[in-house]
Amino acid sequence: MNLTIDEKLQILKELENGIKPTELCTKYKTAISTIYSIKKNKQKLLNVEKYGSCTNNKIRKSMKQPFFPKL
């Protein structure tokens, strides 16, 4: 299952509130390694949220930048 950036940010908030990663695995139907990867990439996700140039940034699934951003 692919998570949107909004869902990943929600997972980060829930981790900060003390919810266990195993509970989040069940809730979002993902592997525990996915939860830990989201936790590891916290700063990248926060930067995408803060500096995202796309209006539908929350529904995106990838943080990858375009190869030719000026086109």
PDB file with one MODEL, atoms N, CA, C and O in Angstrom:
MODEL        1
ATOM      1  N   MET A   1       0.841  -1.178   0.000  1.00  0.00           N
ATOM      2  CA  MET A   1       0.000   0.000   0.000  1.00  0.00           C
ATOM      3  C   MET A   1       0.886   1.241   0.000  1.00  0.00           C
ATOM      4  O   MET A   1       1.833   1.337   0.780  1.00  0.00           O
ATOM      5  N   ASN A   2       0.576   2.172  -0.866  1.00  0.00           N
ATOM      6  CA  ASN A   2       1.317   3.428  -0.916  1.00  0.00           C
ATOM      7  C   ASN A   2       0.621   4.464  -0.050  1.00  0.00           C
ATOM      8  O   ASN A   2      -0.594   4.648  -0.131  1.00  0.00           O
ATOM      9  N   LEU A   3       1.389   5.123   0.762  1.00  0.00           N
ATOM     10  CA  LEU A   3       0.855   6.159   1.640  1.00  0.00           C
ATOM     11  C   LEU A   3       1.089   7.525   1.022  1.00  0.00           C
ATOM     12  O   LEU A   3       2.119   7.761   0.391  1.00  0.00           O
ATOM     13  N   THR A   4       0.134   8.422   1.203  1.00  0.00           N
ATOM     14  CA  THR A   4       0.317   9.788   0.737  1.00  0.00           C
ATOM     15  C   THR A   4       1.210  10.528   1.729  1.00  0.00           C
ATOM     16  O   THR A   4       1.449  10.058   2.841  1.00  0.00           O
ATOM     17  N   ILE A   5       1.689  11.672   1.315  1.00  0.00           N
ATOM     18  CA  ILE A   5       2.535  12.473   2.204  1.00  0.00           C
ATOM     19  C   ILE A   5       1.739  12.901   3.433  1.00  0.00           C
ATOM     20  O   ILE A   5       2.278  12.960   4.538  1.00  0.00           O
ATOM     21  N   ASP A   6       0.470  13.196   3.239  1.00  0.00           N
ATOM     22  CA  ASP A   6      -0.387  13.572   4.362  1.00  0.00           C
ATOM     23  C   ASP A   6      -0.491  12.430   5.379  1.00  0.00           C
ATOM     24  O   ASP A   6      -0.439  12.666   6.586  1.00  0.00           O
ATOM     25  N   GLU A   7      -0.636  11.210   4.897  1.00  0.00           N
ATOM     26  CA  GLU A   7      -0.698  10.056   5.797  1.00  0.00           C
ATOM     27  C   GLU A   7       0.631   9.845   6.510  1.00  0.00           C
ATOM     28  O   GLU A   7       0.654   9.488   7.687  1.00  0.00           O
ATOM     29  N   LYS A   8       1.719  10.060   5.815  1.00  0.00           N
ATOM     30  CA  LYS A   8       3.038   9.917   6.432  1.00  0.00           C
ATOM     31  C   LYS A   8       3.237  10.959   7.529  1.00  0.00           C
ATOM     32  O   LYS A   8       3.806  10.655   8.577  1.00  0.00           O
ATOM     33  N   LEU A   9       2.772  12.181   7.295  1.00  0.00           N
ATOM     34  CA  LEU A   9       2.872  13.223   8.318  1.00  0.00           C
ATOM     35  C   LEU A   9       1.998  12.882   9.519  1.00  0.00           C
ATOM     36  O   LEU A   9       2.366  13.160  10.660  1.00  0.00           O
ATOM     37  N   GLN A  10       0.843  12.280   9.261  1.00  0.00           N
ATOM     38  CA  GLN A  10      -0.035  11.853  10.348  1.00  0.00           C
ATOM     39  C   GLN A  10       0.640  10.761  11.180  1.00  0.00           C
ATOM     40  O   GLN A  10       0.527  10.756  12.405  1.00  0.00           O
ATOM     41  N   ILE A  11       1.334   9.849  10.524  1.00  0.00           N
ATOM     42  CA  ILE A  11       2.068   8.797  11.237  1.00  0.00           C
ATOM     43  C   ILE A  11       3.141   9.419  12.127  1.00  0.00           C
ATOM     44  O   ILE A  11       3.326   8.988  13.265  1.00  0.00           O
ATOM     45  N   LEU A  12       3.844  10.423  11.620  1.00  0.00           N
ATOM     46  CA  LEU A  12       4.868  11.101  12.433  1.00  0.00           C
ATOM     47  C   LEU A  12       4.254  11.735  13.678  1.00  0.00           C
ATOM     48  O   LEU A  12       4.816  11.635  14.769  1.00  0.00           O
ATOM     49  N   LYS A  13       3.106  12.384  13.519  1.00  0.00           N
ATOM     50  CA  LYS A  13       2.435  13.009  14.665  1.00  0.00           C
ATOM     51  C   LYS A  13       2.024  11.960  15.688  1.00  0.00           C
ATOM     52  O   LYS A  13       2.165  12.168  16.893  1.00  0.00           O
ATOM     53  N   GLU A  14       1.515  10.833  15.201  1.00  0.00           N
ATOM     54  CA  GLU A  14       1.097   9.775  16.113  1.00  0.00           C
ATOM     55  C   GLU A  14       2.293   9.153  16.832  1.00  0.00           C
ATOM     56  O   GLU A  14       2.186   8.793  18.004  1.00  0.00           O
ATOM     57  N   LEU A  15       3.423   9.025  16.148  1.00  0.00           N
ATOM     58  CA  LEU A  15       4.635   8.521  16.806  1.00  0.00           C
ATOM     59  C   LEU A  15       5.085   9.475  17.907  1.00  0.00           C
ATOM     60  O   LEU A  15       5.504   9.037  18.979  1.00  0.00           O
ATOM     61  N   GLU A  16       4.999  10.778  17.645  1.00  0.00           N
ATOM     62  CA  GLU A  16       5.387  11.772  18.647  1.00  0.00           C
ATOM     63  C   GLU A  16       4.445  11.749  19.846  1.00  0.00           C
ATOM     64  O   GLU A  16       4.848  12.075  20.963  1.00  0.00           O
ATOM     65  N   ASN A  17       3.183  11.360  19.612  1.00  0.00           N
ATOM     66  CA  ASN A  17       2.204  11.292  20.697  1.00  0.00           C
ATOM     67  C   ASN A  17       2.302   9.999  21.492  1.00  0.00           C
ATOM     68  O   ASN A  17       1.529   9.789  22.428  1.00  0.00           O
ATOM     69  N   GLY A  18       3.243   9.128  21.131  1.00  0.00           N
ATOM     70  CA  GLY A  18       3.493   7.936  21.922  1.00  0.00           C
ATOM     71  C   GLY A  18       2.822   6.665  21.441  1.00  0.00           C
ATOM     72  O   GLY A  18       2.869   5.650  22.136  1.00  0.00           O
ATOM     73  N   ILE A  19       2.201   6.688  20.277  1.00  0.00           N
ATOM     74  CA  ILE A  19       1.592   5.473  19.747  1.00  0.00           C
ATOM     75  C   ILE A  19       2.701   4.558  19.239  1.00  0.00           C
ATOM     76  O   ILE A  19       3.640   5.009  18.583  1.00  0.00           O
ATOM     77  N   LYS A  20       2.586   3.281  19.547  1.00  0.00           N
ATOM     78  CA  LYS A  20       3.622   2.318  19.183  1.00  0.00           C
ATOM     79  C   LYS A  20       3.612   2.040  17.683  1.00  0.00           C
ATOM     80  O   LYS A  20       2.551   2.018  17.059  1.00  0.00           O
ATOM     81  N   PRO A  21       4.793   1.829  17.107  1.00  0.00           N
ATOM     82  CA  PRO A  21       4.878   1.524  15.671  1.00  0.00           C
ATOM     83  C   PRO A  21       4.070   0.292  15.258  1.00  0.00           C
ATOM     84  O   PRO A  21       3.535   0.247  14.151  1.00  0.00           O
ATOM     85  N   THR A  22       3.979  -0.699  16.134  1.00  0.00           N
ATOM     86  CA  THR A  22       3.205  -1.895  15.787  1.00  0.00           C
ATOM     87  C   THR A  22       1.720  -1.584  15.661  1.00  0.00           C
ATOM     88  O   THR A  22       1.028  -2.183  14.837  1.00  0.00           O
ATOM     89  N   GLU A  23       1.225  -0.652  16.470  1.00  0.00           N
ATOM     90  CA  GLU A  23      -0.176  -0.237  16.363  1.00  0.00           C
ATOM     91  C   GLU A  23      -0.411   0.513  15.055  1.00  0.00           C
ATOM     92  O   GLU A  23      -1.459   0.366  14.425  1.00  0.00           O
ATOM     93  N   LEU A  24       0.573   1.319  14.652  1.00  0.00           N
ATOM     94  CA  LEU A  24       0.445   2.063  13.400  1.00  0.00           C
ATOM     95  C   LEU A  24       0.491   1.125  12.196  1.00  0.00           C
ATOM     96  O   LEU A  24      -0.157   1.380  11.181  1.00  0.00           O
ATOM     97  N   CYS A  25       1.254   0.043  12.310  1.00  0.00           N
ATOM     98  CA  CYS A  25       1.300  -0.957  11.229  1.00  0.00           C
ATOM     99  C   CYS A  25      -0.090  -1.513  10.974  1.00  0.00           C
ATOM    100  O   CYS A  25      -0.523  -1.637   9.829  1.00  0.00           O
ATOM    101  N   THR A  26      -0.773  -1.840  12.041  1.00  0.00           N
ATOM    102  CA  THR A  26      -2.113  -2.398  11.922  1.00  0.00           C
ATOM    103  C   THR A  26      -3.083  -1.358  11.374  1.00  0.00           C
ATOM    104  O   THR A  26      -3.897  -1.662  10.501  1.00  0.00           O
ATOM    105  N   LYS A  27      -2.999  -0.152  11.876  1.00  0.00           N
ATOM    106  CA  LYS A  27      -3.927   0.905  11.469  1.00  0.00           C
ATOM    107  C   LYS A  27      -3.779   1.254   9.992  1.00  0.00           C
ATOM    108  O   LYS A  27      -4.778   1.391   9.286  1.00  0.00           O
ATOM    109  N   TYR A  28      -2.543   1.400   9.517  1.00  0.00           N
ATOM    110  CA  TYR A  28      -2.296   1.823   8.135  1.00  0.00           C
ATOM    111  C   TYR A  28      -2.013   0.654   7.186  1.00  0.00           C
ATOM    112  O   TYR A  28      -1.767   0.859   5.998  1.00  0.00           O
ATOM    113  N   LYS A  29      -2.050  -0.569   7.717  1.00  0.00           N
ATOM    114  CA  LYS A  29      -1.842  -1.787   6.916  1.00  0.00           C
ATOM    115  C   LYS A  29      -0.516  -1.748   6.152  1.00  0.00           C
ATOM    116  O   LYS A  29      -0.466  -1.985   4.945  1.00  0.00           O
ATOM    117  N   THR A  30       0.542  -1.445   6.881  1.00  0.00           N
ATOM    118  CA  THR A  30       1.882  -1.400   6.303  1.00  0.00           C
ATOM    119  C   THR A  30       2.826  -2.255   7.143  1.00  0.00           C
ATOM    120  O   THR A  30       2.474  -2.698   8.236  1.00  0.00           O
ATOM    121  N   ALA A  31       4.003  -2.473   6.627  1.00  0.00           N
ATOM    122  CA  ALA A  31       5.032  -3.207   7.374  1.00  0.00           C
ATOM    123  C   ALA A  31       5.669  -2.282   8.405  1.00  0.00           C
ATOM    124  O   ALA A  31       5.656  -1.060   8.255  1.00  0.00           O
ATOM    125  N   ILE A  32       6.217  -2.873   9.433  1.00  0.00           N
ATOM    126  CA  ILE A  32       6.860  -2.075  10.474  1.00  0.00           C
ATOM    127  C   ILE A  32       8.078  -1.347   9.924  1.00  0.00           C
ATOM    128  O   ILE A  32       8.425  -0.268  10.404  1.00  0.00           O
ATOM    129  N   SER A  33       8.729  -1.926   8.924  1.00  0.00           N
ATOM    130  CA  SER A  33       9.887  -1.259   8.320  1.00  0.00           C
ATOM    131  C   SER A  33       9.467   0.044   7.637  1.00  0.00           C
ATOM    132  O   SER A  33      10.248   0.994   7.581  1.00  0.00           O
ATOM    133  N   THR A  34       8.246   0.090   7.123  1.00  0.00           N
ATOM    134  CA  THR A  34       7.736   1.321   6.506  1.00  0.00           C
ATOM    135  C   THR A  34       7.595   2.418   7.552  1.00  0.00           C
ATOM    136  O   THR A  34       7.949   3.571   7.303  1.00  0.00           O
ATOM    137  N   ILE A  35       7.081   2.062   8.711  1.00  0.00           N
ATOM    138  CA  ILE A  35       6.914   3.037   9.798  1.00  0.00           C
ATOM    139  C   ILE A  35       8.278   3.581  10.223  1.00  0.00           C
ATOM    140  O   ILE A  35       8.434   4.784  10.431  1.00  0.00           O
ATOM    141  N   TYR A  36       9.260   2.693  10.351  1.00  0.00           N
ATOM    142  CA  TYR A  36      10.595   3.142  10.748  1.00  0.00           C
ATOM    143  C   TYR A  36      11.270   3.969   9.649  1.00  0.00           C
ATOM    144  O   TYR A  36      12.043   4.879   9.948  1.00  0.00           O
ATOM    145  N   SER A  37      10.986   3.662   8.399  1.00  0.00           N
ATOM    146  CA  SER A  37      11.532   4.467   7.291  1.00  0.00           C
ATOM    147  C   SER A  37      10.935   5.866   7.309  1.00  0.00           C
ATOM    148  O   SER A  37      11.635   6.849   7.062  1.00  0.00           O
ATOM    149  N   ILE A  38       9.652   5.956   7.599  1.00  0.00           N
ATOM    150  CA  ILE A  38       8.997   7.266   7.704  1.00  0.00           C
ATOM    151  C   ILE A  38       9.615   8.052   8.854  1.00  0.00           C
ATOM    152  O   ILE A  38       9.874   9.249   8.730  1.00  0.00           O
ATOM    153  N   LYS A  39       9.848   7.378   9.963  1.00  0.00           N
ATOM    154  CA  LYS A  39      10.466   8.029  11.122  1.00  0.00           C
ATOM    155  C   LYS A  39      11.875   8.513  10.784  1.00  0.00           C
ATOM    156  O   LYS A  39      12.276   9.605  11.184  1.00  0.00           O
ATOM    157  N   LYS A  40      12.622   7.688  10.043  1.00  0.00           N
ATOM    158  CA  LYS A  40      13.994   8.037   9.658  1.00  0.00           C
ATOM    159  C   LYS A  40      14.014   9.242   8.714  1.00  0.00           C
ATOM    160  O   LYS A  40      14.923  10.069   8.785  1.00  0.00           O
ATOM    161  N   ASN A  41      13.018   9.344   7.830  1.00  0.00           N
ATOM    162  CA  ASN A  41      12.955  10.424   6.843  1.00  0.00           C
ATOM    163  C   ASN A  41      12.088  11.591   7.308  1.00  0.00           C
ATOM    164  O   ASN A  41      11.528  12.320   6.489  1.00  0.00           O
ATOM    165  N   LYS A  42      11.981  11.760   8.592  1.00  0.00           N
ATOM    166  CA  LYS A  42      11.123  12.794   9.175  1.00  0.00           C
ATOM    167  C   LYS A  42      11.453  14.185   8.637  1.00  0.00           C
ATOM    168  O   LYS A  42      10.556  14.927   8.238  1.00  0.00           O
ATOM    169  N   GLN A  43      12.722  14.531   8.625  1.00  0.00           N
ATOM    170  CA  GLN A  43      13.109  15.880   8.198  1.00  0.00           C
ATOM    171  C   GLN A  43      12.758  16.127   6.739  1.00  0.00           C
ATOM    172  O   GLN A  43      12.313  17.220   6.392  1.00  0.00           O
ATOM    173  N   LYS A  44      12.949  15.141   5.884  1.00  0.00           N
ATOM    174  CA  LYS A  44      12.592  15.285   4.472  1.00  0.00           C
ATOM    175  C   LYS A  44      11.093  15.517   4.314  1.00  0.00           C
ATOM    176  O   LYS A  44      10.667  16.360   3.523  1.00  0.00           O
ATOM    177  N   LEU A  45      10.305  14.769   5.066  1.00  0.00           N
ATOM    178  CA  LEU A  45       8.849  14.922   4.990  1.00  0.00           C
ATOM    179  C   LEU A  45       8.412  16.304   5.467  1.00  0.00           C
ATOM    180  O   LEU A  45       7.531  16.926   4.873  1.00  0.00           O
ATOM    181  N   LEU A  46       9.028  16.771   6.531  1.00  0.00           N
ATOM    182  CA  LEU A  46       8.676  18.097   7.037  1.00  0.00           C
ATOM    183  C   LEU A  46       9.075  19.186   6.047  1.00  0.00           C
ATOM    184  O   LEU A  46       8.372  20.187   5.912  1.00  0.00           O
ATOM    185  N   ASN A  47      10.201  18.999   5.354  1.00  0.00           N
ATOM    186  CA  ASN A  47      10.611  19.964   4.334  1.00  0.00           C
ATOM    187  C   ASN A  47       9.649  19.967   3.157  1.00  0.00           C
ATOM    188  O   ASN A  47       9.341  21.026   2.609  1.00  0.00           O
ATOM    189  N   VAL A  48       9.173  18.794   2.766  1.00  0.00           N
ATOM    190  CA  VAL A  48       8.207  18.720   1.669  1.00  0.00           C
ATOM    191  C   VAL A  48       6.931  19.445   2.063  1.00  0.00           C
ATOM    192  O   VAL A  48       6.334  20.150   1.249  1.00  0.00           O
ATOM    193  N   GLU A  49       6.515  19.270   3.306  1.00  0.00           N
ATOM    194  CA  GLU A  49       5.311  19.946   3.780  1.00  0.00           C
ATOM    195  C   GLU A  49       5.510  21.462   3.801  1.00  0.00           C
ATOM    196  O   GLU A  49       4.622  22.218   3.409  1.00  0.00           O
ATOM    197  N   LYS A  50       6.680  21.894   4.262  1.00  0.00           N
ATOM    198  CA  LYS A  50       6.942  23.320   4.429  1.00  0.00           C
ATOM    199  C   LYS A  50       7.217  24.028   3.107  1.00  0.00           C
ATOM    200  O   LYS A  50       6.696  25.116   2.860  1.00  0.00           O
ATOM    201  N   TYR A  51       8.035  23.414   2.259  1.00  0.00           N
ATOM    202  CA  TYR A  51       8.482  24.076   1.041  1.00  0.00           C
ATOM    203  C   TYR A  51       7.863  23.516  -0.225  1.00  0.00           C
ATOM    204  O   TYR A  51       8.290  23.873  -1.323  1.00  0.00           O
ATOM    205  N   GLY A  52       6.878  22.658  -0.103  1.00  0.00           N
ATOM    206  CA  GLY A  52       6.255  22.057  -1.283  1.00  0.00           C
ATOM    207  C   GLY A  52       5.646  23.118  -2.182  1.00  0.00           C
ATOM    208  O   GLY A  52       4.920  23.995  -1.714  1.00  0.00           O
ATOM    209  N   SER A  53       5.940  23.039  -3.463  1.00  0.00           N
ATOM    210  CA  SER A  53       5.442  24.037  -4.403  1.00  0.00           C
ATOM    211  C   SER A  53       4.150  23.599  -5.069  1.00  0.00           C
ATOM    212  O   SER A  53       3.511  24.389  -5.764  1.00  0.00           O
ATOM    213  N   CYS A  54       3.765  22.367  -4.867  1.00  0.00           N
ATOM    214  CA  CYS A  54       2.584  21.815  -5.519  1.00  0.00           C
ATOM    215  C   CYS A  54       1.355  22.097  -4.655  1.00  0.00           C
ATOM    216  O   CYS A  54       1.412  21.967  -3.432  1.00  0.00           O
ATOM    217  N   THR A  55       0.246  22.483  -5.287  1.00  0.00           N
ATOM    218  CA  THR A  55      -0.959  22.785  -4.521  1.00  0.00           C
ATOM    219  C   THR A  55      -1.590  21.526  -3.947  1.00  0.00           C
ATOM    220  O   THR A  55      -2.221  21.577  -2.891  1.00  0.00           O
ATOM    221  N   ASN A  56      -1.431  20.411  -4.620  1.00  0.00           N
ATOM    222  CA  ASN A  56      -1.974  19.159  -4.097  1.00  0.00           C
ATOM    223  C   ASN A  56      -0.871  18.335  -3.440  1.00  0.00           C
ATOM    224  O   ASN A  56      -0.820  17.114  -3.591  1.00  0.00           O
ATOM    225  N   ASN A  57      -0.011  19.000  -2.726  1.00  0.00           N
ATOM    226  CA  ASN A  57       1.165  18.382  -2.122  1.00  0.00           C
ATOM    227  C   ASN A  57       0.798  17.280  -1.139  1.00  0.00           C
ATOM    228  O   ASN A  57       1.535  16.302  -1.011  1.00  0.00           O
ATOM    229  N   LYS A  58      -0.318  17.415  -0.449  1.00  0.00           N
ATOM    230  CA  LYS A  58      -0.694  16.451   0.576  1.00  0.00           C
ATOM    231  C   LYS A  58      -1.113  15.109  -0.006  1.00  0.00           C
ATOM    232  O   LYS A  58      -1.012  14.090   0.677  1.00  0.00           O
ATOM    233  N   ILE A  59      -1.583  15.082  -1.258  1.00  0.00           N
ATOM    234  CA  ILE A  59      -2.034  13.817  -1.833  1.00  0.00           C
ATOM    235  C   ILE A  59      -0.946  13.129  -2.643  1.00  0.00           C
ATOM    236  O   ILE A  59      -1.150  12.021  -3.138  1.00  0.00           O
ATOM    237  N   ARG A  60       0.200  13.769  -2.784  1.00  0.00           N
ATOM    238  CA  ARG A  60       1.325  13.149  -3.488  1.00  0.00           C
ATOM    239  C   ARG A  60       1.815  11.953  -2.699  1.00  0.00           C
ATOM    240  O   ARG A  60       1.639  11.880  -1.483  1.00  0.00           O
ATOM    241  N   LYS A  61       2.427  11.021  -3.397  1.00  0.00           N
ATOM    242  CA  LYS A  61       2.960   9.833  -2.740  1.00  0.00           C
ATOM    243  C   LYS A  61       4.476   9.806  -2.756  1.00  0.00           C
ATOM    244  O   LYS A  61       5.087   9.002  -2.051  1.00  0.00           O
ATOM    245  N   SER A  62       5.094  10.670  -3.548  1.00  0.00           N
ATOM    246  CA  SER A  62       6.543  10.665  -3.698  1.00  0.00           C
ATOM    247  C   SER A  62       7.105  12.029  -3.338  1.00  0.00           C
ATOM    248  O   SER A  62       6.462  13.056  -3.558  1.00  0.00           O
ATOM    249  N   MET A  63       8.309  12.031  -2.783  1.00  0.00           N
ATOM    250  CA  MET A  63       8.975  13.289  -2.456  1.00  0.00           C
ATOM    251  C   MET A  63      10.015  13.646  -3.501  1.00  0.00           C
ATOM    252  O   MET A  63      10.719  14.646  -3.362  1.00  0.00           O
ATOM    253  N   LYS A  64      10.118  12.848  -4.530  1.00  0.00           N
ATOM    254  CA  LYS A  64      11.143  13.036  -5.548  1.00  0.00           C
ATOM    255  C   LYS A  64      10.904  14.330  -6.323  1.00  0.00           C
ATOM    256  O   LYS A  64       9.777  14.625  -6.719  1.00  0.00           O
ATOM    257  N   GLN A  65      11.963  15.093  -6.534  1.00  0.00           N
ATOM    258  CA  GLN A  65      11.879  16.345  -7.276  1.00  0.00           C
ATOM    259  C   GLN A  65      11.955  16.065  -8.774  1.00  0.00           C
ATOM    260  O   GLN A  65      12.582  15.086  -9.179  1.00  0.00           O
ATOM    261  N   PRO A  66      11.334  16.897  -9.603  1.00  0.00           N
ATOM    262  CA  PRO A  66      11.387  16.682 -11.051  1.00  0.00           C
ATOM    263  C   PRO A  66      12.803  16.883 -11.596  1.00  0.00           C
ATOM    264  O   PRO A  66      13.598  17.638 -11.037  1.00  0.00           O
ATOM    265  N   PHE A  67      13.096  16.194 -12.691  1.00  0.00           N
ATOM    266  CA  PHE A  67      14.414  16.299 -13.302  1.00  0.00           C
ATOM    267  C   PHE A  67      14.614  17.678 -13.923  1.00  0.00           C
ATOM    268  O   PHE A  67      15.703  18.245 -13.828  1.00  0.00           O
ATOM    269  N   PHE A  68      13.568  18.227 -14.560  1.00  0.00           N
ATOM    270  CA  PHE A  68      13.591  19.572 -15.140  1.00  0.00           C
ATOM    271  C   PHE A  68      12.522  20.416 -14.448  1.00  0.00           C
ATOM    272  O   PHE A  68      11.403  20.508 -14.953  1.00  0.00           O
ATOM    273  N   PRO A  69      12.833  21.031 -13.311  1.00  0.00           N
ATOM    274  CA  PRO A  69      11.806  21.740 -12.549  1.00  0.00           C
ATOM    275  C   PRO A  69      11.280  23.008 -13.226  1.00  0.00           C
ATOM    276  O   PRO A  69      10.185  23.458 -12.886  1.00  0.00           O
ATOM    277  N   LYS A  70      12.006  23.591 -14.153  1.00  0.00           N
ATOM    278  CA  LYS A  70      11.599  24.856 -14.770  1.00  0.00           C
ATOM    279  C   LYS A  70      10.640  24.681 -15.942  1.00  0.00           C
ATOM    280  O   LYS A  70      10.098  25.669 -16.436  1.00  0.00           O
ATOM    281  N   LEU A  71      10.417  23.454 -16.399  1.00  0.00           N
ATOM    282  CA  LEU A  71       9.557  23.245 -17.562  1.00  0.00           C
ATOM    283  C   LEU A  71       8.138  23.547 -17.279  1.00  0.00           C
ATOM    284  O   LEU A  71       7.291  23.418 -18.163  1.00  0.00           O
TER     285      LEU A  71
ENDMDL
END
